[in-house]
Amino acid sequence: MELGNVVIGIISVLICVGPFILIYLLRVKRQNKMKQTLQMGLTDQRIKIGQHEFCGDFLIGFDTNKRNILFLKRRQNNEFSIKSIDLSSVQSCKVIKEIKTVKNNQKSIDFIEQIDLSILTIHKKEERLELFNDDDNTQLNGELQCAEKWAQWVNEQLK
């Protein structure tokens, strides 16, 4: 009878924990695919991804060889857009939030429509990295915190 209880216990634990393990493995697989896609997309530049972060449907990182900011975003049609920005040509970096206000009777509610990392180059050209867009994603998943962290990091590198 004890063997039966042990088997039932193991099966119960697998049923409870199994979905979490599966979700984790799928996320790691997706992140590895994104990292490989970025490296393959910039093969001619011989990049070496150092510090990087995955958040939702994008990867942002830093190339330690060439000192470039790297950005890869997966679009709705499963295509990827890749950008590489030379840090030596960057003048400043800031977070841009586009907010929509909806008025309902006596209350106003603000919704974030889009979050971009705006990078201004020394040639006064603005490069925007779209981290969140409410047309593509239904809710925020750490994009704002990621944008603030990377804007601060980029500005620290410029000092």
HELIX and SHEET records of a PDB file:
HELIX    1   1 GLU A    2  GLY A   41  1                                  40    
HELIX    2   2 THR A   43  GLN A   45  5                                   3    
HELIX    3   3 LEU A   87  SER A   89  5                                   3    
HELIX    4   4 GLU A  143  GLN A  157  1                                  15    
SHEET    1   A 4 ILE A  49  CYS A  55  0                                        
SHEET    2   A 4 PHE A  58  ASP A  63 -1                                        
SHEET    3   A 4 ASN A  68  ARG A  74 -1                                        
SHEET    4   A 4 PHE A  80  ASP A  86 -1                                        
SHEET    1   B 3 VAL A  90  ASN A 104  0                                        
SHEET    2   B 3 LYS A 107  THR A 121 -1                                        
SHEET    3   B 3 GLU A 126  ASN A 133 -1                                        
END                                                                             
